Amino acid sequence: MTVDDPTTGPLPDDTDAVGGTDAPGAGEQTATRPAPAITDDPLWWRSAVVYQIYPRSFADSGDDGTGDVRGMIERLPHLASLGVDAVWISPWYPSPLADGGYDVADYTGIHPDFGTLADADEFVAAAHALGIRVLIDLVPNHCSDQHPLFQAALAAGPGSPERDLFVFRDGRGPDGSEPPTNWPAVFGGSAWERVTEPDGTPGQWYLHLFAPEQPDWNWEHPEVFRFFESVLRFWFDRGIDGFRIDVADSMKVDQEFPDLPIDPGTGLATLEKFPGGPVFDRPDLDEIHRHWRAVADEYAAAGKGTKVFVSEAYLTPAERLVRYVRPGQLQTTFNFDALLCEWTAESQRHVIDLTVAAHEAVGAPPTWVLSNHDVTRVATRYGKPRTGCRFTAEGMHPDDLRLGPADLVDLPTDIELGRRRARAAALLELALPGGAYVYQGDELGLPEVEDLPEEVLQDPTWLRSGHTVRGRDGCRVPIPWSGGRPPYGFGTGTPWLPQPTDWAPLTVEAQDGVPGSHLELYRAALQIRHQHPALGDGTLQWRDSGPEVLHFSRGQGFECLVNFGPEPVELPAGAEVLVASGDVTGGVLTQDVAVWLSV
C-alpha cells in the first residue's frame, strides 16, 4: 500500500494532489484547475457539484455589513479554486427580508442592498468565464405582501380579478372571524391572515403557508402560470443556467379546503406531509413542473444551452420524492434524507440504497446534500449526541418522521468530533453517484453559531414562535475570509449577523495551502472528482468490510471506505490513497475517517 501524505496521495495519471506546500497563497486565489469554458454538454447537471451562495453572508464589497453581488464577483476565484461546477444563489431579489429574501417583492430585479441587474449580468458572465454555471432561486409558492400585485389585490376588494391571483377566502363563523381552515403555517400560528378591506371593515382571509408577509399565489389561475413563465424567460434570456425551486412540493392546494387531521400528541392540526394531504405534494403539481420543463427545453432546442431545475421538496420515502424528476419534469431534486440521516453506517447505507434505487427507476441522478441555509451546519450537527434520523430498509424510522435538525439544537456539541465526521461525510457525499451540493462555509468547517444574541435574531420562526424557537440565523452568519478578528475580510463594516471571535483559524486565508485543512480537503476531493472517470454520474457496487464500514466501488479502480465504528480497519492490500479525511498512516482506517483509493 502507498501513502504519500495523511490526507492526499497520488492521483490518476500521476497528477499532483491539491493541498501540498506549493499551493497558492490566499491573496492569489489561483484556480487549482484550468478554467474551462462553459460547454454545451446537455448532461452537465447529472454530475455537477453546486456551491450555494447566501448573498447577505458571502462577501461584502463595501462597508454596510451586507453581502452583495460585487462581493460575489470578487470572490469567484475562490470558487474556481475550490473546483465547483455551478453556483446556486439564494434569493437576490428586491425584498423586505421578512424571510431572508424568500418574500419576493420583484422577481425581475436585484435587491438594492445587493446591487443592480448590471451587477448580476457581470456576475453571470464572470462565472461562465471560469467555467461555473449559475442557478438562482425561484420562489413560486408565495411572494412578499409588498409585491405590487398583492398590494393591488388588497386595494381591489373581494371578488375582484386582482384577488383571484392569490388565495383569498371568506372566514368561518357568523361574522367570518374564524380562519377558513385549521391549516397551520410552517413558521407557526395559522396559515390564514385576515385583512382590513378598503372601507375599513374586517374582511377576507388570505393563505400564507409560511409567514403572514408571504401570501400564497393562486396556481389555479392561468395568469399566475403566464406570470412565472415570463420570470423564467427573463432570467434565461440573461444567461441563467437554471433554477432551484423553493418548496417545489407546494403551490397547489385542495380546492375543497378541508381541515387537516389533529395530531393527538399536540392537539393541533398536523403539518405532516402525508400522502393525499390537502396542502403539500399534490398530484396536479406535475402540470406546473412539466410546463417549466417545456420552457427550458425550448431554450436548449434553440441552442441556448441546457437549462435545469432542482426541486426543494422535503419528502420521504424516496419513491415519493422522485415523482418530481420523472422524464419531462424537473431534472434533479435535493435528497433531504441524506441531510437528515444520522451518522451511522446502517442508516447511511439504507439512505444510499433507497436513494440510488428510486432515482434509477426514473432515470434521474441522485443529488446529495449535507446542509444549507435552513439547517444546523453539518460540523455542529455531527458533533451532537444524536446526529439525525434513523433509517431502515423501508425508509425513515416511524418514530423519527418529525425529527429534524432543529430538534437537536439544544444538545451539547463536541465540535472536534463534528468536524472529523463532517470531513468524512464530505468524501462520502462526493464519492456517491450523481451530483452534490456544498453550502458556503462548509468547505471551511464552519460550526453553527448557537449563541447569537437574541436581539440580532431575524428568522421568522423566532418571531412566530413567541421567541421560543431560535430559527435558522445560526447557519447564516457571514463567512470568514481573512484576518484575525471580525469581520474577517467579509467587508469593512459590521456584519449583519455577528461573527464569533474565535474564527481566525477557519478563514480561507488561514487554511489556504495548509495540508490537511478543511479547505484543502475539499479542493483535493473536487480536483480528483473532475479527473477520475469513475466519479460523478453512474452506479456503485458495495464491498463487505464489516457492519460498521461503508465500502463501495465506482469502477475504474476507484473505491471509497468510511469507518463508523471504533475498531480500526485495514485498507486493501496494494491500494493507493487518493485522498483521506484523516490520518491513514500505516494503512489503517480509524473511526470517523473516510478514504478514496485507487486499487
VEXDREN-2710 file (C-alpha; in Angstrom, 1 decimal):
% VEXDREN-2710
k/r/px/py/pz
1/MET/0.0/0.0/0.0
2/THR/1.2/3.5/-0.8
3/VAL/0.6/6.5/1.5
4/ASP/2.2/9.7/0.4
5/ASP/0.5/12.1/2.8
6/PRO/-2.0/11.8/5.7
7/THR/-4.7/13.4/3.6
8/THR/-3.7/13.3/-0.1
9/GLY/-1.9/10.9/-2.3
10/PRO/-1.2/10.2/-6.0
11/LEU/-4.0/11.0/-8.5
12/PRO/-4.8/9.2/-11.7
13/ASP/-2.2/9.7/-14.4
14/ASP/0.4/11.0/-11.9
15/THR/-1.4/14.3/-11.4
16/ASP/-0.3/16.0/-8.2
17/ALA/-2.8/16.3/-5.4
18/VAL/-4.1/19.7/-4.3
19/GLY/-3.1/20.9/-0.8
20/GLY/0.6/20.5/-0.7
21/THR/3.1/23.1/0.4
22/ASP/3.2/24.6/-3.1
23/ALA/-0.5/25.6/-3.0
24/PRO/-1.1/29.2/-3.8
25/GLY/-1.5/31.8/-1.1
26/ALA/-4.9/33.2/-0.1
27/GLY/-4.2/36.5/-1.8
28/GLU/-3.5/34.9/-5.1
29/GLN/-6.6/32.7/-5.1
30/THR/-5.3/30.9/-8.2
31/ALA/-7.5/28.2/-9.6
32/THR/-6.2/24.7/-9.0
33/ARG/-7.6/23.5/-12.3
34/PRO/-7.8/25.3/-15.7
35/ALA/-10.8/27.5/-16.0
36/PRO/-12.9/25.6/-18.7
37/ALA/-15.3/27.4/-20.9
38/ILE/-18.9/26.6/-20.5
39/THR/-19.6/23.7/-22.8
40/ASP/-22.8/22.6/-24.4
41/ASP/-22.8/19.3/-22.6
42/PRO/-26.5/18.6/-22.2
43/LEU/-25.9/16.3/-19.3
44/TRP/-23.6/18.5/-17.2
45/TRP/-26.1/18.6/-14.3
46/ARG/-26.0/14.8/-13.8
47/SER/-22.6/15.1/-12.1
48/ALA/-22.4/18.7/-11.1
49/VAL/-21.1/19.9/-7.7
50/VAL/-23.1/23.1/-6.9
51/TYR/-22.0/25.7/-4.3
52/GLN/-24.7/27.5/-2.5
53/ILE/-24.3/31.3/-2.1
54/TYR/-26.4/33.0/0.5
55/PRO/-25.9/36.6/-0.8
56/ARG/-26.2/38.5/2.5
57/SER/-23.5/36.4/4.1
58/PHE/-21.0/35.6/1.3
59/ALA/-18.9/38.7/0.7
60/ASP/-19.5/42.4/1.2
61/SER/-17.7/44.7/-1.3
62/GLY/-18.4/47.7/0.8
63/ASP/-18.9/48.7/4.5
64/ASP/-22.6/48.2/5.1
65/GLY/-22.2/44.7/6.6
66/THR/-24.4/43.1/3.9
67/GLY/-23.0/40.7/1.3
68/ASP/-23.6/41.8/-2.3
69/VAL/-23.2/40.8/-5.9
70/ARG/-20.0/42.8/-6.4
71/GLY/-18.6/40.8/-3.4
72/MET/-19.7/37.6/-5.1
73/ILE/-17.8/38.7/-8.2
74/GLU/-14.7/39.5/-6.3
75/ARG/-14.7/36.1/-4.6
76/LEU/-15.4/34.0/-7.7
77/PRO/-11.7/32.9/-7.8
78/HIS/-12.3/31.1/-4.5
79/LEU/-15.0/29.1/-6.2
80/ALA/-12.8/28.3/-9.2
81/SER/-10.0/27.3/-6.8
82/LEU/-12.4/25.1/-4.9
83/GLY/-13.4/23.4/-8.2
84/VAL/-17.2/23.6/-8.2
85/ASP/-19.2/23.3/-11.4
86/ALA/-22.0/25.7/-10.6
87/VAL/-23.4/28.1/-8.0
88/TRP/-26.9/28.3/-6.7
89/ILE/-27.7/31.8/-5.4
90/SER/-30.3/32.2/-2.7
91/PRO/-32.8/35.0/-3.5
92/TRP/-31.2/38.2/-4.6
93/TYR/-34.4/39.9/-5.5
94/PRO/-35.9/43.1/-4.0
95/SER/-37.5/42.1/-0.7
96/PRO/-38.4/43.4/2.7
97/LEU/-36.4/40.5/4.0
98/ALA/-39.1/39.2/6.3
99/ASP/-37.9/35.7/5.5
100/GLY/-34.3/36.2/4.3
101/GLY/-35.4/37.2/0.8
102/TYR/-37.9/34.4/0.3
103/ASP/-40.6/37.1/0.4
104/VAL/-40.0/38.4/-3.1
105/ALA/-41.3/41.9/-4.0
106/ASP/-40.0/41.9/-7.6
107/TYR/-39.0/38.7/-9.4
108/THR/-37.0/40.5/-12.2
109/GLY/-34.8/42.8/-10.1
110/ILE/-31.9/42.8/-7.7
111/HIS/-32.2/43.9/-4.1
112/PRO/-30.7/47.4/-3.9
113/ASP/-28.6/46.3/-0.9
114/PHE/-27.1/43.6/-3.2
115/GLY/-26.5/45.7/-6.3
116/THR/-28.1/46.0/-9.7
117/LEU/-29.2/43.9/-12.7
118/ALA/-26.0/45.1/-14.4
119/ASP/-24.0/43.6/-11.5
120/ALA/-25.9/40.4/-11.8
121/ASP/-25.2/40.2/-15.5
122/GLU/-21.5/40.8/-14.8
123/PHE/-21.5/38.0/-12.2
124/VAL/-23.0/35.6/-14.7
125/ALA/-20.5/36.5/-17.3
126/ALA/-17.6/36.2/-14.9
127/ALA/-18.8/32.9/-13.6
128/HIS/-19.2/31.5/-17.1
129/ALA/-15.7/32.7/-18.0
130/LEU/-14.4/30.5/-15.1
131/GLY/-16.5/27.5/-16.2
132/ILE/-19.0/27.9/-13.5
133/ARG/-22.7/27.8/-14.3
134/VAL/-25.3/29.9/-12.4
135/LEU/-28.6/28.7/-10.8
136/ILE/-30.9/31.1/-8.9
137/ASP/-33.8/30.6/-6.6
138/LEU/-37.4/30.7/-7.9
139/VAL/-39.9/31.3/-5.2
140/PRO/-43.3/30.3/-6.8
141/ASN/-45.4/29.4/-3.8
142/HIS/-45.6/32.9/-2.3
143/CYS/-44.4/36.4/-2.8
144/SER/-44.0/39.4/-0.4
145/ASP/-47.0/41.2/0.9
146/GLN/-45.3/44.3/-0.6
147/HIS/-45.4/42.8/-4.1
148/PRO/-47.4/45.3/-6.4
149/LEU/-49.8/42.6/-7.4
150/PHE/-50.7/41.7/-3.8
151/GLN/-51.0/45.3/-2.9
152/ALA/-53.4/45.7/-5.8
153/ALA/-55.4/42.7/-4.5
154/LEU/-55.7/44.3/-1.1
155/ALA/-56.9/47.6/-2.7
156/ALA/-59.3/46.0/-5.1
157/GLY/-61.5/44.2/-2.6
158/PRO/-63.4/40.8/-2.5
159/GLY/-64.4/39.2/-5.8
160/SER/-62.0/41.3/-7.9
161/PRO/-59.7/39.9/-10.6
162/GLU/-56.8/41.2/-8.7
163/ARG/-57.7/39.0/-5.7
164/ASP/-58.0/35.9/-7.9
165/LEU/-54.3/35.8/-8.3
166/PHE/-53.9/34.9/-4.6
167/VAL/-55.8/32.5/-2.3
168/PHE/-58.5/34.7/-0.6
169/ARG/-61.4/33.1/1.3
170/ASP/-64.2/34.2/3.5
171/GLY/-63.8/33.3/7.1
172/ARG/-65.9/30.8/9.0
173/GLY/-68.4/31.6/11.7
174/PRO/-71.4/34.0/11.5
175/ASP/-69.2/37.1/11.2
176/GLY/-66.3/35.4/9.3
177/SER/-63.9/35.9/12.2
178/GLU/-62.6/32.3/12.2
179/PRO/-59.9/31.2/9.6
180/PRO/-61.3/29.3/6.6
181/THR/-59.4/26.1/7.7
182/ASN/-57.4/24.9/10.6
183/TRP/-54.2/24.8/8.5
184/PRO/-51.1/25.8/10.4
185/ALA/-48.2/27.9/9.0
186/VAL/-44.7/26.4/8.7
187/PHE/-43.3/29.3/10.8
188/GLY/-46.0/29.0/13.5
189/GLY/-49.6/30.2/14.0
190/SER/-52.4/30.0/11.5
191/ALA/-51.8/29.8/7.7
192/TRP/-54.5/32.4/7.3
193/GLU/-54.4/36.2/7.9
194/ARG/-57.4/38.4/7.9
195/VAL/-57.3/41.7/6.0
196/THR/-58.9/45.0/6.6
197/GLU/-60.9/45.9/3.5
198/PRO/-60.6/49.2/1.7
199/ASP/-63.7/50.5/3.5
200/GLY/-62.0/49.8/6.9
201/THR/-64.1/46.7/7.8
202/PRO/-62.7/43.3/8.8
203/GLY/-62.6/41.3/5.6
204/GLN/-61.4/38.1/3.9
205/TRP/-58.5/35.9/4.8
206/TYR/-55.5/35.1/2.6
207/LEU/-53.5/32.0/2.7
208/HIS/-49.8/32.1/3.7
209/LEU/-48.3/28.6/4.3
210/PHE/-45.2/30.4/5.7
211/ALA/-45.1/33.9/7.2
212/PRO/-48.0/36.4/7.1
213/GLU/-45.7/38.6/4.9
214/GLN/-45.7/35.8/2.3
215/PRO/-49.1/35.5/0.7
216/ASP/-49.6/32.4/-1.5
217/TRP/-50.1/32.6/-5.2
218/ASN/-53.3/31.0/-6.6
219/TRP/-51.9/28.5/-9.1
220/GLU/-55.4/27.6/-10.3
221/HIS/-55.3/30.9/-12.2
222/PRO/-53.8/30.8/-15.7
223/GLU/-52.4/34.3/-15.2
224/VAL/-50.1/33.0/-12.5
225/PHE/-48.9/30.4/-15.0
226/ARG/-48.1/33.1/-17.5
227/PHE/-46.5/35.4/-14.9
228/PHE/-44.0/32.8/-13.8
229/GLU/-43.2/31.7/-17.4
230/SER/-42.3/35.3/-18.0
231/VAL/-40.0/35.2/-15.0
232/LEU/-38.3/32.1/-16.3
233/ARG/-37.7/33.6/-19.7
234/PHE/-36.5/36.9/-18.2
235/TRP/-33.6/35.1/-16.4
236/PHE/-32.9/32.5/-19.1
237/ASP/-32.5/35.4/-21.6
238/ARG/-29.9/36.9/-19.2
239/GLY/-27.9/33.7/-19.3
240/ILE/-29.0/32.0/-16.1
241/ASP/-28.5/28.2/-16.4
242/GLY/-31.3/27.1/-14.2
243/PHE/-33.4/27.4/-11.1
244/ARG/-33.7/25.9/-7.6
245/ILE/-37.4/25.6/-7.0
246/ASP/-38.3/26.7/-3.5
247/VAL/-40.8/24.5/-1.8
248/ALA/-41.4/22.6/-5.1
249/ASP/-44.0/20.4/-3.4
250/SER/-46.3/23.2/-2.6
251/MET/-48.2/25.7/-4.9
252/LYS/-51.3/23.5/-5.3
253/VAL/-53.8/23.0/-2.5
254/ASP/-57.0/21.0/-2.4
255/GLN/-59.8/23.3/-3.7
256/GLU/-62.3/21.9/-1.3
257/PHE/-60.2/23.3/1.5
258/PRO/-60.7/20.5/4.0
259/ASP/-59.4/20.7/7.6
260/LEU/-56.2/18.8/8.4
261/PRO/-56.2/15.9/10.9
262/ILE/-55.4/16.7/14.6
263/ASP/-52.1/15.5/15.9
264/PRO/-53.1/13.6/19.1
265/GLY/-49.7/14.5/20.7
266/THR/-50.1/18.3/20.4
267/GLY/-53.9/18.7/19.9
268/LEU/-53.0/20.9/16.8
269/ALA/-53.5/20.3/13.1
270/THR/-50.7/18.3/11.7
271/LEU/-48.1/19.7/9.2
272/GLU/-47.0/16.2/8.3
273/LYS/-46.8/15.7/4.6
274/PHE/-49.0/12.6/4.4
275/PRO/-50.0/11.2/1.0
276/GLY/-53.2/12.7/-0.3
277/GLY/-53.0/15.7/2.1
278/PRO/-54.6/19.0/1.0
279/VAL/-51.6/21.2/1.3
280/PHE/-48.3/19.6/0.1
281/ASP/-47.3/17.1/-2.6
282/ARG/-50.5/17.4/-4.6
283/PRO/-50.7/15.3/-7.8
284/ASP/-51.6/18.2/-10.0
285/LEU/-48.2/19.8/-9.4
286/ASP/-47.0/17.8/-12.4
287/GLU/-48.8/20.3/-14.6
288/ILE/-46.6/23.2/-13.4
289/HIS/-43.3/21.3/-13.5
290/ARG/-43.9/19.9/-17.0
291/HIS/-44.7/23.4/-18.2
292/TRP/-41.5/24.8/-16.8
293/ARG/-39.5/21.9/-18.3
294/ALA/-41.0/22.6/-21.7
295/VAL/-39.9/26.2/-21.5
296/ALA/-36.4/25.1/-20.5
297/ASP/-36.3/22.6/-23.3
298/GLU/-37.3/25.2/-25.8
299/TYR/-34.1/27.1/-25.0
300/ALA/-32.0/24.0/-25.4
301/ALA/-33.6/23.3/-28.8
302/ALA/-32.7/26.8/-29.8
303/GLY/-29.0/26.2/-29.0
304/LYS/-29.0/28.3/-25.8
305/GLY/-27.7/25.6/-23.5
306/THR/-29.4/23.1/-21.2
307/LYS/-31.4/24.9/-18.6
308/VAL/-32.1/22.8/-15.4
309/PHE/-34.2/22.7/-12.3
310/VAL/-33.6/21.3/-8.9
311/SER/-36.5/20.7/-6.6
312/GLU/-36.7/21.5/-2.9
313/ALA/-39.1/19.0/-1.5
314/TYR/-38.8/17.5/1.9
315/LEU/-40.5/14.2/1.1
316/THR/-39.8/10.7/2.3
317/PRO/-39.5/7.9/1.3
318/ALA/-37.5/8.4/-1.9
319/GLU/-40.3/6.9/-4.1
320/ARG/-42.4/10.0/-3.3
321/LEU/-39.5/12.3/-4.0
322/VAL/-38.6/11.0/-7.4
323/ARG/-42.0/11.7/-8.8
324/TYR/-40.7/15.2/-9.3
325/VAL/-37.9/14.0/-11.6
326/ARG/-39.7/11.7/-13.9
327/PRO/-39.0/12.2/-17.6
328/GLY/-40.4/15.5/-18.8
329/GLN/-40.4/17.1/-15.4
330/LEU/-37.7/18.7/-13.2
331/GLN/-34.2/17.2/-13.8
332/THR/-33.0/16.9/-10.2
333/THR/-34.2/17.1/-6.6
334/PHE/-32.5/17.7/-3.3
335/ASN/-32.1/14.5/-1.4
336/PHE/-33.0/15.6/2.1
337/ASP/-33.0/12.0/3.5
338/ALA/-29.2/12.3/3.2
339/LEU/-29.2/15.6/5.1
340/LEU/-31.5/14.3/7.8
341/CYS/-29.8/10.9/8.2
342/GLU/-27.9/10.1/11.4
343/TRP/-24.1/9.4/11.3
344/THR/-24.2/5.6/11.5
345/ALA/-23.2/3.0/8.9
346/GLU/-26.6/1.3/9.0
347/SER/-28.7/4.4/8.4
348/GLN/-26.3/5.9/5.8
349/ARG/-26.3/2.6/3.9
350/HIS/-30.1/2.5/3.9
351/VAL/-30.4/6.1/2.6
352/ILE/-27.9/5.4/-0.2
353/ASP/-29.6/2.2/-1.3
354/LEU/-33.1/3.8/-1.2
355/THR/-32.0/6.9/-3.0
356/VAL/-30.0/5.2/-5.8
357/ALA/-32.7/2.6/-6.5
358/ALA/-35.5/5.2/-6.6
359/HIS/-33.6/7.5/-8.9
360/GLU/-32.5/4.7/-11.2
361/ALA/-36.2/3.7/-11.6
362/VAL/-37.0/7.1/-13.2
363/GLY/-33.7/7.7/-15.0
364/ALA/-32.6/10.6/-12.8
365/PRO/-29.3/11.1/-11.0
366/PRO/-29.4/11.5/-7.2
367/THR/-28.2/14.7/-5.7
368/TRP/-26.5/14.6/-2.3
369/VAL/-26.6/17.5/0.3
370/LEU/-25.3/17.8/3.8
371/SER/-26.5/21.3/4.8
372/ASN/-28.0/24.5/3.5
373/HIS/-29.3/27.9/4.8
374/ASP/-32.2/26.2/6.6
375/VAL/-30.5/23.7/8.8
376/THR/-27.8/23.4/11.5
377/ARG/-24.4/23.3/10.0
378/VAL/-23.0/19.8/9.5
379/ALA/-19.9/20.2/11.6
380/THR/-22.1/21.1/14.6
381/ARG/-24.9/18.6/13.8
382/TYR/-22.5/15.6/13.6
383/GLY/-20.9/16.6/17.0
384/LYS/-24.2/16.1/18.8
385/PRO/-25.0/13.0/20.9
386/ARG/-27.8/12.4/18.4
387/THR/-26.9/13.3/14.9
388/GLY/-30.1/12.8/12.9
389/CYS/-32.9/10.4/11.9
390/ARG/-32.7/6.7/11.8
391/PHE/-33.4/4.9/8.5
392/THR/-34.4/1.4/7.8
393/ALA/-34.8/-0.6/4.6
394/GLU/-38.3/0.9/4.2
395/GLY/-37.3/4.5/4.8
396/MET/-37.1/6.8/7.8
397/HIS/-37.9/5.1/11.1
398/PRO/-41.6/6.0/12.0
399/ASP/-40.5/7.4/15.4
400/ASP/-38.3/9.9/13.6
401/LEU/-40.6/11.2/11.0
402/ARG/-41.0/14.5/12.8
403/LEU/-37.4/14.8/13.9
404/GLY/-35.3/17.5/12.2
405/PRO/-32.0/19.3/12.8
406/ALA/-33.8/22.0/14.8
407/ASP/-34.9/19.3/17.3
408/LEU/-31.2/18.6/18.1
409/VAL/-30.1/22.2/18.6
410/ASP/-30.2/22.1/22.4
411/LEU/-28.0/19.1/22.7
412/PRO/-24.3/19.6/23.6
413/THR/-21.7/19.7/20.8
414/ASP/-18.3/18.2/20.5
415/ILE/-17.1/20.3/17.6
416/GLU/-13.9/18.5/17.0
417/LEU/-15.8/15.2/16.7
418/GLY/-18.3/17.0/14.5
419/ARG/-15.6/18.4/12.2
420/ARG/-13.9/15.0/11.9
421/ARG/-17.2/13.4/10.9
422/ALA/-18.0/16.4/8.5
423/ARG/-14.7/15.8/6.7
424/ALA/-15.6/12.1/6.3
425/ALA/-19.1/12.9/5.2
426/ALA/-17.8/15.3/2.5
427/LEU/-15.7/12.5/1.0
428/LEU/-18.7/10.1/1.2
429/GLU/-21.0/12.7/-0.4
430/LEU/-18.6/13.5/-3.3
431/ALA/-17.9/9.8/-4.0
432/LEU/-21.5/8.8/-4.4
433/PRO/-23.2/8.6/-7.9
434/GLY/-24.8/11.8/-9.2
435/GLY/-24.5/15.4/-8.2
436/ALA/-23.7/17.2/-4.9
437/TYR/-24.3/20.5/-3.1
438/VAL/-21.9/22.4/-0.9
439/TYR/-23.2/25.2/1.4
440/GLN/-21.0/28.2/1.7
441/GLY/-18.6/27.8/4.6
442/ASP/-18.9/24.1/4.9
443/GLU/-15.7/23.9/2.9
444/LEU/-14.1/25.8/5.8
445/GLY/-15.6/23.5/8.5
446/LEU/-17.6/26.4/10.0
447/PRO/-19.8/25.5/13.0
448/GLU/-23.3/26.6/13.7
449/VAL/-23.3/29.9/15.7
450/GLU/-25.6/28.7/18.5
451/ASP/-25.2/31.7/20.9
452/LEU/-26.3/34.6/18.7
453/PRO/-27.7/37.3/21.0
454/GLU/-31.5/37.3/21.0
455/GLU/-31.6/40.9/19.8
456/VAL/-30.0/40.1/16.5
457/LEU/-32.2/37.1/15.6
458/GLN/-34.3/37.8/12.4
459/ASP/-35.7/34.4/11.4
460/PRO/-39.5/34.4/11.2
461/THR/-39.6/31.2/13.2
462/TRP/-38.1/33.2/16.2
463/LEU/-40.8/35.8/15.8
464/ARG/-43.8/33.5/15.2
465/SER/-42.8/31.1/18.0
466/GLY/-43.1/33.8/20.6
467/HIS/-39.3/33.9/20.9
468/THR/-39.0/30.2/21.9
469/VAL/-37.5/28.7/18.7
470/ARG/-34.3/30.4/17.7
471/GLY/-34.6/29.6/14.0
472/ARG/-32.0/29.4/11.2
473/ASP/-29.9/32.5/11.7
474/GLY/-27.0/30.5/13.2
475/CYS/-26.1/28.9/9.9
476/ARG/-26.4/32.3/8.0
477/VAL/-23.6/34.1/9.8
478/PRO/-21.3/35.8/7.3
479/ILE/-18.3/33.6/6.4
480/PRO/-14.7/34.5/7.2
481/TRP/-12.2/35.2/4.5
482/SER/-9.0/36.6/6.2
483/GLY/-7.6/38.3/9.3
484/GLY/-7.6/37.6/12.9
485/ARG/-10.9/39.2/14.1
486/PRO/-14.3/40.1/12.8
487/PRO/-15.3/40.9/10.1
488/TYR/-12.6/38.6/8.8
489/GLY/-12.4/40.2/5.4
490/PHE/-16.1/39.8/4.8
491/GLY/-16.2/43.6/4.3
492/THR/-15.1/46.6/6.1
493/GLY/-18.3/47.2/8.1
494/THR/-20.1/45.4/10.9
495/PRO/-21.7/42.2/9.5
496/TRP/-25.5/42.0/9.7
497/LEU/-25.1/39.0/12.0
498/PRO/-22.1/38.9/14.4
499/GLN/-19.3/36.5/13.8
500/PRO/-17.6/34.6/16.6
501/THR/-14.3/35.9/17.9
502/ASP/-12.6/32.5/17.5
503/TRP/-13.0/32.1/13.8
504/ALA/-9.5/33.2/12.8
505/PRO/-8.2/29.7/12.2
506/LEU/-11.2/29.0/9.9
507/THR/-10.7/31.7/7.4
508/VAL/-9.9/31.0/3.8
509/GLU/-6.5/32.8/4.3
510/ALA/-5.7/30.6/7.3
511/GLN/-6.5/27.3/5.6
512/ASP/-5.2/28.1/2.1
513/GLY/-2.3/25.8/1.2
514/VAL/-2.2/24.1/4.6
515/PRO/-2.0/20.3/4.1
516/GLY/-4.9/18.6/5.9
517/SER/-7.0/21.7/6.3
518/HIS/-10.8/21.5/5.7
519/LEU/-10.4/23.8/2.7
520/GLU/-7.6/21.7/1.1
521/LEU/-9.5/18.5/1.7
522/TYR/-12.4/19.9/-0.4
523/ARG/-10.1/21.2/-3.1
524/ALA/-8.3/17.8/-3.3
525/ALA/-11.5/15.9/-3.5
526/LEU/-13.1/18.1/-6.1
527/GLN/-10.0/18.0/-8.3
528/ILE/-9.9/14.2/-8.1
529/ARG/-13.6/14.1/-8.8
530/HIS/-13.1/16.1/-12.0
531/GLN/-10.2/13.9/-13.2
532/HIS/-11.3/10.4/-12.2
533/PRO/-13.6/8.8/-14.8
534/ALA/-15.4/6.8/-12.1
535/LEU/-16.8/9.7/-10.2
536/GLY/-20.0/11.7/-10.9
537/ASP/-22.9/10.1/-12.6
538/GLY/-23.1/6.3/-12.6
539/THR/-23.5/3.4/-10.3
540/LEU/-21.8/1.9/-7.2
541/GLN/-21.1/-1.6/-6.0
542/TRP/-20.9/-2.5/-2.3
543/ARG/-17.9/-4.3/-0.8
544/ASP/-18.0/-6.1/2.5
545/SER/-15.6/-4.7/5.2
546/GLY/-17.8/-5.2/8.2
547/PRO/-21.1/-3.8/9.6
548/GLU/-19.5/-0.5/10.8
549/VAL/-17.8/0.3/7.4
550/LEU/-19.3/1.6/4.2
551/HIS/-17.1/0.3/1.4
552/PHE/-18.0/0.7/-2.2
553/SER/-16.5/0.7/-5.7
554/ARG/-17.4/3.1/-8.5
555/GLY/-15.5/1.2/-11.1
556/GLN/-12.3/2.2/-12.9
557/GLY/-10.3/1.1/-9.9
558/PHE/-11.9/3.6/-7.5
559/GLU/-13.1/2.6/-4.0
560/CYS/-14.3/4.6/-1.0
561/LEU/-14.3/3.4/2.6
562/VAL/-15.8/5.2/5.6
563/ASN/-15.3/3.7/9.1
564/PHE/-18.1/4.5/11.5
565/GLY/-17.0/2.1/14.2
566/PRO/-14.4/2.1/17.0
567/GLU/-12.3/-0.8/15.5
568/PRO/-9.6/0.2/13.1
569/VAL/-10.0/-1.3/9.6
570/GLU/-7.1/-2.3/7.3
571/LEU/-7.1/-0.9/3.8
572/PRO/-7.0/-3.2/0.8
573/ALA/-3.5/-4.5/0.1
574/GLY/-1.8/-2.6/-2.8
575/ALA/-4.2/0.3/-2.7
576/GLU/-3.0/3.8/-3.3
577/VAL/-4.6/6.6/-1.2
578/LEU/-6.0/9.4/-3.4
579/VAL/-7.4/11.5/-0.5
580/ALA/-8.4/10.8/3.1
581/SER/-10.3/12.8/5.6
582/GLY/-7.8/11.9/8.4
583/ASP/-4.6/10.1/9.1
584/VAL/-4.3/6.7/7.4
585/THR/-0.6/6.2/8.1
586/GLY/0.1/2.5/8.2
587/GLY/-2.8/1.6/6.0
588/VAL/-5.3/1.7/8.8
589/LEU/-8.7/3.5/8.8
590/THR/-9.7/4.7/12.2
591/GLN/-13.2/5.8/13.4
592/ASP/-15.0/8.6/11.6
593/VAL/-12.4/8.7/8.8
594/ALA/-13.1/8.3/5.0
595/VAL/-10.6/7.5/2.3
596/TRP/-10.6/7.3/-1.5
597/LEU/-8.5/4.6/-3.0
598/SER/-7.1/3.6/-6.4
599/VAL/-7.0/-0.2/-6.4
END
